[in-house]
Amino acid sequence: MNTIAFFSNKGGVGKTSLVYHLAWMYAEMGNSVIAADLDPQANLTSMFVQDTRLEELWPDGTHQLTIYGAVQPLLDGVGDV
């Protein structure tokens, strides 16, 4: 498994656009791709997922189907790894 990570504290340098296009390119080439959007603004997520699907992922303010929802029990001290 190969991993590519992009990070910069500075905004507006093209990280989201670069990740989106590279992920799309590698997927088109037949590679399995995971693009993890850890930015609170979720711009990468909104590029990949239509607004109607985003609303389905977060019904009534819940986060069960997100990374946050998966780790929330650990943060609360009730989860198990």
Buried (B, 14 or more C-beta within 10 A) or exposed (E): EEEEEEEEEEEEEEBBEEBBEBBBEBEEEEEEEEBEBEEEEBBBBEBEBEEEEEEEBEEEEEBEEBEEEEEBEEEEEEEEE
